[in-house]
């Protein structure tokens, strides 16, 4: 399966340069347990001018077959300080972006929320 997506930004978010974009497909089937990462990737050197029409595209390649009875979602963290940890001034996906485990190709648009200081 390939997950093709684009990242958009909320109105009022500041421009940035040379950030890391962490993307993760995770199994979120267990309500009372931490999610389990299935595929993770990081795009380095990501920049954005601050124009809302400007997006960033990505592809997550999932080599394994996903179980049809499980629930999966994609999440994103745009790491401005490039520490690998979510921090103030970073951007995160703030809602759920579910994946259909039976589809061969998925298309998503993830809006990232800026964590204001």
Backbone as XML, in Angstrom:
<?xml version="1.0"?>
<chain id="A" units="angstrom">
  <residue number="1" name="UNK">
    <atom name="N" x="0.843" y="-1.176" z="0.000"/>
    <atom name="CA" x="0.000" y="0.000" z="0.000"/>
    <atom name="C" x="0.893" y="1.245" z="0.000"/>
  </residue>
  <residue number="2" name="UNK">
    <atom name="N" x="0.440" y="2.256" z="-0.726"/>
    <atom name="CA" x="1.090" y="3.558" z="-0.699"/>
    <atom name="C" x="0.097" y="4.589" z="-0.209"/>
  </residue>
  <residue number="3" name="UNK">
    <atom name="N" x="0.539" y="5.435" z="0.692"/>
    <atom name="CA" x="-0.276" y="6.527" z="1.192"/>
    <atom name="C" x="0.322" y="7.812" z="0.643"/>
  </residue>
  <residue number="4" name="UNK">
    <atom name="N" x="-0.425" y="8.454" z="-0.250"/>
    <atom name="CA" x="0.001" y="9.715" z="-0.853"/>
    <atom name="C" x="-0.712" y="10.826" z="-0.109"/>
  </residue>
  <residue number="5" name="UNK">
    <atom name="N" x="0.038" y="11.818" z="0.320"/>
    <atom name="CA" x="-0.597" y="12.878" z="1.067"/>
    <atom name="C" x="0.014" y="14.226" z="0.805"/>
  </residue>
  <residue number="6" name="UNK">
    <atom name="N" x="-0.713" y="15.206" z="1.289"/>
    <atom name="CA" x="-0.180" y="16.568" z="1.273"/>
    <atom name="C" x="-0.415" y="17.182" z="2.636"/>
  </residue>
  <residue number="7" name="UNK">
    <atom name="N" x="0.518" y="18.021" z="3.018"/>
    <atom name="CA" x="0.460" y="18.738" z="4.280"/>
    <atom name="C" x="0.001" y="20.159" z="3.986"/>
  </residue>
  <residue number="8" name="UNK">
    <atom name="N" x="-0.999" y="20.619" z="4.735"/>
    <atom name="CA" x="-1.434" y="22.004" z="4.660"/>
    <atom name="C" x="-1.270" y="22.634" z="6.039"/>
  </residue>
  <residue number="9" name="UNK">
    <atom name="N" x="-1.347" y="23.945" z="6.076"/>
    <atom name="CA" x="-1.121" y="24.674" z="7.323"/>
    <atom name="C" x="-2.296" y="25.587" z="7.614"/>
  </residue>
  <residue number="10" name="UNK">
    <atom name="N" x="-2.564" y="25.806" z="8.897"/>
    <atom name="CA" x="-3.685" y="26.647" z="9.287"/>
    <atom name="C" x="-3.369" y="28.123" z="9.050"/>
  </residue>
  <residue number="11" name="UNK">
    <atom name="N" x="-4.424" y="28.900" z="8.876"/>
    <atom name="CA" x="-4.291" y="30.340" z="8.680"/>
    <atom name="C" x="-3.587" y="30.955" z="9.889"/>
  </residue>
  <residue number="12" name="UNK">
    <atom name="N" x="-2.649" y="31.854" z="9.607"/>
    <atom name="CA" x="-1.933" y="32.536" z="10.676"/>
    <atom name="C" x="-0.653" y="31.848" z="11.119"/>
  </residue>
  <residue number="13" name="UNK">
    <atom name="N" x="-0.381" y="30.672" z="10.559"/>
    <atom name="CA" x="0.847" y="29.957" z="10.927"/>
    <atom name="C" x="2.061" y="30.661" z="10.307"/>
  </residue>
  <residue number="14" name="UNK">
    <atom name="N" x="3.179" y="30.702" z="11.033"/>
    <atom name="CA" x="4.367" y="31.390" z="10.523"/>
    <atom name="C" x="5.126" y="30.546" z="9.500"/>
  </residue>
  <residue number="15" name="UNK">
    <atom name="N" x="5.817" y="31.215" z="8.618"/>
    <atom name="CA" x="6.694" y="30.514" z="7.676"/>
    <atom name="C" x="7.867" y="29.905" z="8.447"/>
  </residue>
  <residue number="16" name="UNK">
    <atom name="N" x="8.570" y="28.971" z="7.807"/>
    <atom name="CA" x="9.722" y="28.334" z="8.449"/>
    <atom name="C" x="10.648" y="27.770" z="7.383"/>
  </residue>
  <residue number="17" name="UNK">
    <atom name="N" x="11.866" y="27.420" z="7.821"/>
    <atom name="CA" x="12.866" y="26.832" z="6.921"/>
    <atom name="C" x="13.578" y="25.681" z="7.621"/>
  </residue>
  <residue number="18" name="UNK">
    <atom name="N" x="13.960" y="24.700" z="6.826"/>
    <atom name="CA" x="14.852" y="23.622" z="7.258"/>
    <atom name="C" x="14.338" y="22.834" z="8.470"/>
  </residue>
  <residue number="19" name="UNK">
    <atom name="N" x="13.076" y="22.446" z="8.440"/>
    <atom name="CA" x="12.478" y="21.651" z="9.521"/>
    <atom name="C" x="12.463" y="20.170" z="9.132"/>
  </residue>
  <residue number="20" name="UNK">
    <atom name="N" x="12.196" y="19.315" z="10.099"/>
    <atom name="CA" x="12.007" y="17.878" z="9.855"/>
    <atom name="C" x="10.524" y="17.552" z="9.944"/>
  </residue>
  <residue number="21" name="UNK">
    <atom name="N" x="10.017" y="16.823" z="8.966"/>
    <atom name="CA" x="8.625" y="16.380" z="8.973"/>
    <atom name="C" x="8.600" y="14.890" z="9.279"/>
  </residue>
  <residue number="22" name="UNK">
    <atom name="N" x="8.086" y="14.542" z="10.456"/>
    <atom name="CA" x="7.970" y="13.145" z="10.887"/>
    <atom name="C" x="6.550" y="12.667" z="10.567"/>
  </residue>
  <residue number="23" name="UNK">
    <atom name="N" x="6.457" y="11.566" z="9.843"/>
    <atom name="CA" x="5.170" y="10.973" z="9.488"/>
    <atom name="C" x="5.108" y="9.560" z="10.032"/>
  </residue>
  <residue number="24" name="UNK">
    <atom name="N" x="3.941" y="9.156" z="10.512"/>
    <atom name="CA" x="3.805" y="7.830" z="11.101"/>
    <atom name="C" x="2.427" y="7.246" z="10.790"/>
  </residue>
  <residue number="25" name="UNK">
    <atom name="N" x="2.429" y="6.017" z="10.285"/>
    <atom name="CA" x="1.205" y="5.221" z="10.195"/>
    <atom name="C" x="1.194" y="4.366" z="11.440"/>
  </residue>
  <residue number="26" name="UNK">
    <atom name="N" x="0.091" y="4.443" z="12.193"/>
    <atom name="CA" x="0.040" y="3.706" z="13.444"/>
    <atom name="C" x="-1.255" y="2.925" z="13.573"/>
  </residue>
  <residue number="27" name="UNK">
    <atom name="N" x="-1.164" y="1.831" z="14.325"/>
    <atom name="CA" x="-2.322" y="1.005" z="14.664"/>
    <atom name="C" x="-2.921" y="1.598" z="15.933"/>
  </residue>
  <residue number="28" name="UNK">
    <atom name="N" x="-4.172" y="2.052" z="15.826"/>
    <atom name="CA" x="-4.846" y="2.694" z="16.957"/>
    <atom name="C" x="-6.065" y="1.878" z="17.401"/>
  </residue>
  <residue number="29" name="UNK">
    <atom name="N" x="-6.011" y="0.573" z="17.203"/>
    <atom name="CA" x="-7.155" y="-0.297" z="17.475"/>
    <atom name="C" x="-7.483" y="-0.435" z="18.954"/>
  </residue>
  <residue number="30" name="UNK">
    <atom name="N" x="-6.488" y="-0.380" z="19.808"/>
    <atom name="CA" x="-6.698" y="-0.596" z="21.240"/>
    <atom name="C" x="-7.004" y="0.726" z="21.933"/>
  </residue>
  <residue number="31" name="UNK">
    <atom name="N" x="-8.218" y="0.860" z="22.464"/>
    <atom name="CA" x="-8.670" y="2.113" z="23.064"/>
    <atom name="C" x="-7.859" y="2.502" z="24.306"/>
  </residue>
  <residue number="32" name="UNK">
    <atom name="N" x="-7.453" y="1.541" z="25.108"/>
    <atom name="CA" x="-6.772" y="1.845" z="26.368"/>
    <atom name="C" x="-5.272" y="1.566" z="26.308"/>
  </residue>
  <residue number="33" name="UNK">
    <atom name="N" x="-4.716" y="1.609" z="25.115"/>
    <atom name="CA" x="-3.284" y="1.312" z="24.969"/>
    <atom name="C" x="-2.640" y="2.338" z="24.037"/>
  </residue>
  <residue number="34" name="UNK">
    <atom name="N" x="-1.338" y="2.465" z="24.136"/>
    <atom name="CA" x="-0.597" y="3.345" z="23.236"/>
    <atom name="C" x="-0.680" y="2.804" z="21.813"/>
  </residue>
  <residue number="35" name="UNK">
    <atom name="N" x="-0.643" y="3.702" z="20.849"/>
    <atom name="CA" x="-0.664" y="3.270" z="19.453"/>
    <atom name="C" x="0.639" y="2.551" z="19.111"/>
  </residue>
  <residue number="36" name="UNK">
    <atom name="N" x="0.571" y="1.702" z="18.087"/>
    <atom name="CA" x="1.746" y="0.949" z="17.646"/>
    <atom name="C" x="2.180" y="1.445" z="16.273"/>
  </residue>
  <residue number="37" name="UNK">
    <atom name="N" x="3.398" y="1.974" z="16.152"/>
    <atom name="CA" x="3.868" y="2.437" z="14.843"/>
    <atom name="C" x="4.000" y="1.268" z="13.858"/>
  </residue>
  <residue number="38" name="UNK">
    <atom name="N" x="3.532" y="1.480" z="12.635"/>
    <atom name="CA" x="3.655" y="0.490" z="11.567"/>
    <atom name="C" x="4.759" y="0.925" z="10.606"/>
  </residue>
  <residue number="39" name="UNK">
    <atom name="N" x="4.693" y="2.175" z="10.167"/>
    <atom name="CA" x="5.695" y="2.758" z="9.262"/>
    <atom name="C" x="5.970" y="4.179" z="9.724"/>
  </residue>
  <residue number="40" name="UNK">
    <atom name="N" x="7.249" y="4.546" z="9.765"/>
    <atom name="CA" x="7.643" y="5.911" z="10.108"/>
    <atom name="C" x="8.649" y="6.399" z="9.077"/>
  </residue>
  <residue number="41" name="UNK">
    <atom name="N" x="8.561" y="7.666" z="8.745"/>
    <atom name="CA" x="9.548" y="8.262" z="7.856"/>
    <atom name="C" x="9.726" y="9.722" z="8.236"/>
  </residue>
  <residue number="42" name="UNK">
    <atom name="N" x="10.883" y="10.268" z="7.901"/>
    <atom name="CA" x="11.175" y="11.671" z="8.178"/>
    <atom name="C" x="11.679" y="12.328" z="6.903"/>
  </residue>
  <residue number="43" name="UNK">
    <atom name="N" x="11.096" y="13.477" z="6.585"/>
    <atom name="CA" x="11.566" y="14.304" z="5.473"/>
    <atom name="C" x="12.351" y="15.458" z="6.083"/>
  </residue>
  <residue number="44" name="UNK">
    <atom name="N" x="13.585" y="15.649" z="5.631"/>
    <atom name="CA" x="14.464" y="16.690" z="6.177"/>
    <atom name="C" x="14.461" y="17.922" z="5.271"/>
  </residue>
  <residue number="45" name="UNK">
    <atom name="N" x="14.776" y="19.060" z="5.855"/>
    <atom name="CA" x="14.923" y="20.285" z="5.078"/>
    <atom name="C" x="13.622" y="20.857" z="4.550"/>
  </residue>
  <residue number="46" name="UNK">
    <atom name="N" x="12.527" y="20.644" z="5.259"/>
    <atom name="CA" x="11.219" y="21.130" z="4.816"/>
    <atom name="C" x="11.085" y="22.616" z="5.130"/>
  </residue>
  <residue number="47" name="UNK">
    <atom name="N" x="10.620" y="23.377" z="4.141"/>
    <atom name="CA" x="10.396" y="24.814" z="4.309"/>
    <atom name="C" x="8.996" y="25.160" z="3.821"/>
  </residue>
  <residue number="48" name="UNK">
    <atom name="N" x="8.481" y="26.300" z="4.292"/>
    <atom name="CA" x="7.158" y="26.781" z="3.885"/>
    <atom name="C" x="7.169" y="28.295" z="3.920"/>
  </residue>
  <residue number="49" name="UNK">
    <atom name="N" x="6.633" y="28.921" z="2.876"/>
    <atom name="CA" x="6.665" y="30.377" z="2.724"/>
    <atom name="C" x="5.633" y="31.107" z="3.570"/>
  </residue>
  <residue number="50" name="UNK">
    <atom name="N" x="4.635" y="30.396" z="4.075"/>
    <atom name="CA" x="3.551" y="31.033" z="4.814"/>
    <atom name="C" x="2.305" y="31.239" z="3.979"/>
  </residue>
  <residue number="51" name="UNK">
    <atom name="N" x="2.367" y="30.909" z="2.693"/>
    <atom name="CA" x="1.208" y="31.041" z="1.800"/>
    <atom name="C" x="0.318" y="29.814" z="1.962"/>
  </residue>
  <residue number="52" name="UNK">
    <atom name="N" x="-0.969" y="30.030" z="2.257"/>
    <atom name="CA" x="-1.889" y="28.919" z="2.521"/>
    <atom name="C" x="-2.028" y="27.965" z="1.342"/>
  </residue>
  <residue number="53" name="UNK">
    <atom name="N" x="-1.911" y="28.452" z="0.122"/>
    <atom name="CA" x="-2.067" y="27.591" z="-1.055"/>
    <atom name="C" x="-0.869" y="26.648" z="-1.240"/>
  </residue>
  <residue number="54" name="UNK">
    <atom name="N" x="0.244" y="26.946" z="-0.574"/>
    <atom name="CA" x="1.450" y="26.125" z="-0.705"/>
    <atom name="C" x="1.343" y="24.898" z="0.208"/>
  </residue>
  <residue number="55" name="UNK">
    <atom name="N" x="1.576" y="23.719" z="-0.356"/>
    <atom name="CA" x="1.500" y="22.472" z="0.406"/>
    <atom name="C" x="2.808" y="21.704" z="0.281"/>
  </residue>
  <residue number="56" name="UNK">
    <atom name="N" x="2.956" y="20.671" z="1.094"/>
    <atom name="CA" x="4.097" y="19.764" z="1.027"/>
    <atom name="C" x="3.555" y="18.357" z="0.816"/>
  </residue>
  <residue number="57" name="UNK">
    <atom name="N" x="4.079" y="17.657" z="-0.172"/>
    <atom name="CA" x="3.593" y="16.309" z="-0.481"/>
    <atom name="C" x="4.506" y="15.251" z="0.125"/>
  </residue>
  <residue number="58" name="UNK">
    <atom name="N" x="3.913" y="14.071" z="0.372"/>
    <atom name="CA" x="4.674" y="12.955" z="0.927"/>
    <atom name="C" x="4.079" y="11.643" z="0.429"/>
  </residue>
  <residue number="59" name="UNK">
    <atom name="N" x="4.877" y="10.582" z="0.557"/>
    <atom name="CA" x="4.416" y="9.214" z="0.282"/>
    <atom name="C" x="4.919" y="8.331" z="1.416"/>
  </residue>
  <residue number="60" name="UNK">
    <atom name="N" x="4.006" y="7.576" z="2.014"/>
    <atom name="CA" x="4.372" y="6.548" z="2.987"/>
    <atom name="C" x="4.189" y="5.211" z="2.289"/>
  </residue>
  <residue number="61" name="UNK">
    <atom name="N" x="5.250" y="4.429" z="2.201"/>
    <atom name="CA" x="5.185" y="3.108" z="1.574"/>
    <atom name="C" x="5.043" y="2.060" z="2.664"/>
  </residue>
  <residue number="62" name="UNK">
    <atom name="N" x="3.937" y="1.314" z="2.599"/>
    <atom name="CA" x="3.641" y="0.299" z="3.606"/>
    <atom name="C" x="3.886" y="-1.063" z="2.973"/>
  </residue>
  <residue number="63" name="UNK">
    <atom name="N" x="4.950" y="-1.748" z="3.406"/>
    <atom name="CA" x="5.326" y="-3.031" z="2.815"/>
    <atom name="C" x="4.471" y="-4.187" z="3.329"/>
  </residue>
  <residue number="64" name="UNK">
    <atom name="N" x="4.041" y="-4.115" z="4.559"/>
    <atom name="CA" x="3.291" y="-5.220" z="5.139"/>
    <atom name="C" x="1.797" y="-5.110" z="4.822"/>
  </residue>
  <residue number="65" name="UNK">
    <atom name="N" x="1.104" y="-6.223" z="4.873"/>
    <atom name="CA" x="-0.339" y="-6.257" z="4.690"/>
    <atom name="C" x="-0.983" y="-5.829" z="6.008"/>
  </residue>
  <residue number="66" name="UNK">
    <atom name="N" x="-1.912" y="-4.890" z="5.934"/>
    <atom name="CA" x="-2.600" y="-4.418" z="7.131"/>
    <atom name="C" x="-3.812" y="-5.301" z="7.416"/>
  </residue>
  <residue number="67" name="UNK">
    <atom name="N" x="-4.006" y="-5.615" z="8.660"/>
    <atom name="CA" x="-5.121" y="-6.477" z="9.069"/>
    <atom name="C" x="-6.442" y="-5.737" z="8.872"/>
  </residue>
  <residue number="68" name="UNK">
    <atom name="N" x="-7.416" y="-6.357" z="8.226"/>
    <atom name="CA" x="-8.679" y="-5.666" z="7.951"/>
    <atom name="C" x="-9.513" y="-5.370" z="9.194"/>
  </residue>
  <residue number="69" name="UNK">
    <atom name="N" x="-9.254" y="-6.063" z="10.280"/>
    <atom name="CA" x="-10.036" y="-5.868" z="11.504"/>
    <atom name="C" x="-9.382" y="-4.873" z="12.475"/>
  </residue>
  <residue number="70" name="UNK">
    <atom name="N" x="-8.355" y="-4.164" z="12.033"/>
    <atom name="CA" x="-7.649" y="-3.194" z="12.874"/>
    <atom name="C" x="-7.935" y="-1.775" z="12.372"/>
  </residue>
  <residue number="71" name="UNK">
    <atom name="N" x="-7.663" y="-0.776" z="13.212"/>
    <atom name="CA" x="-7.848" y="0.625" z="12.844"/>
    <atom name="C" x="-6.486" y="1.298" z="12.756"/>
  </residue>
  <residue number="72" name="UNK">
    <atom name="N" x="-6.293" y="2.056" z="11.680"/>
    <atom name="CA" x="-5.013" y="2.711" z="11.423"/>
    <atom name="C" x="-5.238" y="4.193" z="11.153"/>
  </residue>
  <residue number="73" name="UNK">
    <atom name="N" x="-4.230" y="4.980" z="11.498"/>
    <atom name="CA" x="-4.282" y="6.404" z="11.162"/>
    <atom name="C" x="-2.871" y="6.919" z="10.898"/>
  </residue>
  <residue number="74" name="UNK">
    <atom name="N" x="-2.810" y="8.054" z="10.212"/>
    <atom name="CA" x="-1.538" y="8.726" z="9.949"/>
    <atom name="C" x="-1.479" y="9.965" z="10.825"/>
  </residue>
  <residue number="75" name="UNK">
    <atom name="N" x="-0.315" y="10.206" z="11.403"/>
    <atom name="CA" x="-0.109" y="11.443" z="12.157"/>
    <atom name="C" x="1.187" y="12.085" z="11.676"/>
  </residue>
  <residue number="76" name="UNK">
    <atom name="N" x="1.287" y="13.391" z="11.914"/>
    <atom name="CA" x="2.458" y="14.135" z="11.455"/>
    <atom name="C" x="2.929" y="15.097" z="12.541"/>
  </residue>
  <residue number="77" name="UNK">
    <atom name="N" x="4.226" y="15.310" z="12.552"/>
    <atom name="CA" x="4.864" y="16.280" z="13.461"/>
    <atom name="C" x="5.918" y="17.014" z="12.650"/>
  </residue>
  <residue number="78" name="UNK">
    <atom name="N" x="5.747" y="18.311" z="12.507"/>
    <atom name="CA" x="6.734" y="19.149" z="11.839"/>
    <atom name="C" x="7.608" y="19.756" z="12.931"/>
  </residue>
  <residue number="79" name="UNK">
    <atom name="N" x="8.835" y="19.330" z="12.970"/>
    <atom name="CA" x="9.772" y="19.596" z="14.061"/>
    <atom name="C" x="10.697" y="20.761" z="13.675"/>
  </residue>
  <residue number="80" name="UNK">
    <atom name="N" x="10.354" y="21.961" z="14.124"/>
    <atom name="CA" x="11.132" y="23.144" z="13.749"/>
    <atom name="C" x="12.511" y="23.160" z="14.396"/>
  </residue>
  <residue number="81" name="UNK">
    <atom name="N" x="12.633" y="22.657" z="15.625"/>
    <atom name="CA" x="13.931" y="22.650" z="16.300"/>
    <atom name="C" x="14.756" y="21.409" z="15.960"/>
  </residue>
  <residue number="82" name="UNK">
    <atom name="N" x="14.140" y="20.447" z="15.270"/>
    <atom name="CA" x="14.781" y="19.200" z="14.827"/>
    <atom name="C" x="15.343" y="18.403" z="16.007"/>
  </residue>
  <residue number="83" name="UNK">
    <atom name="N" x="14.523" y="18.289" z="17.081"/>
    <atom name="CA" x="14.929" y="17.523" z="18.261"/>
    <atom name="C" x="14.306" y="16.131" z="18.302"/>
  </residue>
  <residue number="84" name="UNK">
    <atom name="N" x="13.264" y="15.915" z="17.492"/>
    <atom name="CA" x="12.548" y="14.649" z="17.545"/>
    <atom name="C" x="11.427" y="14.638" z="18.581"/>
  </residue>
  <residue number="85" name="UNK">
    <atom name="N" x="11.303" y="15.712" z="19.350"/>
    <atom name="CA" x="10.277" y="15.832" z="20.390"/>
    <atom name="C" x="9.316" y="16.964" z="20.039"/>
  </residue>
  <residue number="86" name="UNK">
    <atom name="N" x="8.036" y="16.767" z="20.320"/>
    <atom name="CA" x="7.057" y="17.826" z="20.093"/>
    <atom name="C" x="7.310" y="18.955" z="21.094"/>
  </residue>
  <residue number="87" name="UNK">
    <atom name="N" x="7.376" y="20.189" z="20.581"/>
    <atom name="CA" x="7.663" y="21.345" z="21.427"/>
    <atom name="C" x="6.846" y="22.548" z="20.947"/>
  </residue>
  <residue number="88" name="UNK">
    <atom name="N" x="6.769" y="23.560" z="21.793"/>
    <atom name="CA" x="6.128" y="24.811" z="21.418"/>
    <atom name="C" x="6.791" y="25.320" z="20.140"/>
  </residue>
  <residue number="89" name="UNK">
    <atom name="N" x="5.995" y="25.880" z="19.249"/>
    <atom name="CA" x="6.384" y="26.404" z="17.931"/>
    <atom name="C" x="6.444" y="25.308" z="16.857"/>
  </residue>
  <residue number="90" name="UNK">
    <atom name="N" x="6.330" y="24.038" z="17.211"/>
    <atom name="CA" x="6.236" y="22.975" z="16.208"/>
    <atom name="C" x="4.822" y="22.943" z="15.637"/>
  </residue>
  <residue number="91" name="UNK">
    <atom name="N" x="4.621" y="22.092" z="14.651"/>
    <atom name="CA" x="3.309" y="21.859" z="14.057"/>
    <atom name="C" x="2.965" y="20.382" z="14.242"/>
  </residue>
  <residue number="92" name="UNK">
    <atom name="N" x="1.688" y="20.085" z="14.510"/>
    <atom name="CA" x="1.250" y="18.698" z="14.669"/>
    <atom name="C" x="-0.102" y="18.491" z="13.988"/>
  </residue>
  <residue number="93" name="UNK">
    <atom name="N" x="-0.373" y="17.253" z="13.606"/>
    <atom name="CA" x="-1.713" y="16.916" z="13.133"/>
    <atom name="C" x="-2.600" y="16.848" z="14.369"/>
  </residue>
  <residue number="94" name="UNK">
    <atom name="N" x="-3.698" y="17.574" z="14.341"/>
    <atom name="CA" x="-4.526" y="17.707" z="15.541"/>
    <atom name="C" x="-5.815" y="16.909" z="15.463"/>
  </residue>
  <residue number="95" name="UNK">
    <atom name="N" x="-6.048" y="16.232" z="14.348"/>
    <atom name="CA" x="-7.236" y="15.392" z="14.256"/>
    <atom name="C" x="-6.850" y="14.042" z="13.679"/>
  </residue>
  <residue number="96" name="UNK">
    <atom name="N" x="-7.797" y="13.151" z="13.635"/>
    <atom name="CA" x="-7.546" y="11.789" z="13.172"/>
    <atom name="C" x="-7.609" y="11.717" z="11.644"/>
  </residue>
  <residue number="97" name="UNK">
    <atom name="N" x="-6.659" y="11.008" z="11.049"/>
    <atom name="CA" x="-6.628" y="10.773" z="9.614"/>
    <atom name="C" x="-6.609" y="9.257" z="9.387"/>
  </residue>
  <residue number="98" name="UNK">
    <atom name="N" x="-7.815" y="8.635" z="9.387"/>
    <atom name="CA" x="-7.887" y="7.172" z="9.286"/>
    <atom name="C" x="-7.509" y="6.654" z="7.907"/>
  </residue>
  <residue number="99" name="UNK">
    <atom name="N" x="-7.053" y="5.406" z="7.901"/>
    <atom name="CA" x="-6.635" y="4.699" z="6.690"/>
    <atom name="C" x="-7.503" y="3.463" z="6.515"/>
  </residue>
  <residue number="100" name="UNK">
    <atom name="N" x="-7.893" y="3.184" z="5.284"/>
    <atom name="CA" x="-8.633" y="1.966" z="4.956"/>
    <atom name="C" x="-7.608" y="0.853" z="4.705"/>
  </residue>
  <residue number="101" name="UNK">
    <atom name="N" x="-7.539" y="-0.165" z="5.562"/>
    <atom name="CA" x="-6.506" y="-1.193" z="5.404"/>
    <atom name="C" x="-6.664" y="-2.041" z="4.143"/>
  </residue>
  <residue number="102" name="UNK">
    <atom name="N" x="-7.821" y="-2.018" z="3.501"/>
    <atom name="CA" x="-8.019" y="-2.835" z="2.297"/>
    <atom name="C" x="-7.644" y="-2.101" z="1.010"/>
  </residue>
  <residue number="103" name="UNK">
    <atom name="N" x="-7.414" y="-0.804" z="1.085"/>
    <atom name="CA" x="-7.090" y="-0.026" z="-0.114"/>
    <atom name="C" x="-5.615" y="-0.194" z="-0.476"/>
  </residue>
  <residue number="104" name="UNK">
    <atom name="N" x="-5.327" y="-0.214" z="-1.778"/>
    <atom name="CA" x="-3.930" y="-0.311" z="-2.231"/>
    <atom name="C" x="-3.254" y="1.058" z="-2.250"/>
  </residue>
  <residue number="105" name="UNK">
    <atom name="N" x="-4.070" y="2.089" z="-2.500"/>
    <atom name="CA" x="-3.566" y="3.464" z="-2.523"/>
    <atom name="C" x="-4.520" y="4.330" z="-1.713"/>
  </residue>
  <residue number="106" name="UNK">
    <atom name="N" x="-3.965" y="5.160" z="-0.879"/>
    <atom name="CA" x="-4.746" y="6.105" z="-0.079"/>
    <atom name="C" x="-4.277" y="7.517" z="-0.411"/>
  </residue>
  <residue number="107" name="UNK">
    <atom name="N" x="-5.203" y="8.462" z="-0.370"/>
    <atom name="CA" x="-4.866" y="9.865" z="-0.570"/>
    <atom name="C" x="-5.390" y="10.660" z="0.623"/>
  </residue>
  <residue number="108" name="UNK">
    <atom name="N" x="-4.501" y="11.436" z="1.223"/>
    <atom name="CA" x="-4.849" y="12.206" z="2.422"/>
    <atom name="C" x="-4.408" y="13.653" z="2.281"/>
  </residue>
  <residue number="109" name="UNK">
    <atom name="N" x="-5.115" y="14.526" z="2.972"/>
    <atom name="CA" x="-4.685" y="15.899" z="3.149"/>
    <atom name="C" x="-4.672" y="16.145" z="4.650"/>
  </residue>
  <residue number="110" name="UNK">
    <atom name="N" x="-3.486" y="16.349" z="5.198"/>
    <atom name="CA" x="-3.326" y="16.551" z="6.641"/>
    <atom name="C" x="-3.088" y="18.025" z="6.921"/>
  </residue>
  <residue number="111" name="UNK">
    <atom name="N" x="-3.950" y="18.617" z="7.737"/>
    <atom name="CA" x="-3.717" y="19.994" z="8.149"/>
    <atom name="C" x="-2.964" y="19.984" z="9.472"/>
  </residue>
  <residue number="112" name="UNK">
    <atom name="N" x="-1.872" y="20.740" z="9.508"/>
    <atom name="CA" x="-1.073" y="20.824" z="10.727"/>
    <atom name="C" x="-1.424" y="22.082" z="11.509"/>
  </residue>
  <residue number="113" name="UNK">
    <atom name="N" x="-1.466" y="21.923" z="12.822"/>
    <atom name="CA" x="-1.767" y="23.018" z="13.742"/>
    <atom name="C" x="-0.467" y="23.487" z="14.380"/>
  </residue>
  <residue number="114" name="UNK">
    <atom name="N" x="-0.286" y="24.801" z="14.390"/>
    <atom name="CA" x="0.904" y="25.398" z="14.995"/>
    <atom name="C" x="0.728" y="25.470" z="16.504"/>
  </residue>
  <residue number="115" name="UNK">
    <atom name="N" x="1.723" y="25.004" z="17.251"/>
    <atom name="CA" x="1.700" y="25.067" z="18.715"/>
    <atom name="C" x="2.270" y="26.410" z="19.141"/>
  </residue>
  <residue number="116" name="UNK">
    <atom name="N" x="1.382" y="27.381" z="19.294"/>
    <atom name="CA" x="1.779" y="28.764" z="19.586"/>
    <atom name="C" x="2.476" y="28.874" z="20.943"/>
  </residue>
  <residue number="117" name="UNK">
    <atom name="N" x="3.456" y="29.799" z="21.017"/>
    <atom name="CA" x="4.148" y="30.019" z="22.300"/>
    <atom name="C" x="3.258" y="30.716" z="23.314"/>
  </residue>
</chain>
